[in-house]
């Protein structure tokens, strides 16, 4: 499943993280169905070294946007 680009942009802005990092995180979470710990440990090169809190914050903001729509 593809992630919603508008929700991704909202999540990036709300989290204060670049669109590129946010898109990478959302692709891993939603399209590849990876877990947060897996992404943090094994996909640092794709996320720019974001920690678990950053990744969870991106996902939370993404979900908030989708709930509003």
Number of C-alpha atoms within 10 A of each C-alpha: 8 9 14 14 13 12 20 26 20 18 26 22 15 14 19 13 17 14 16 14 18 28 21 16 29 25 17 19 18 15 12 12 11 15 12 19 13 13 21 21 13 11 18 14 12 17 21 15 15 19 15 15 11 18 23 15 17 27 23 14 20 25 14 14 17 12 8 6 6
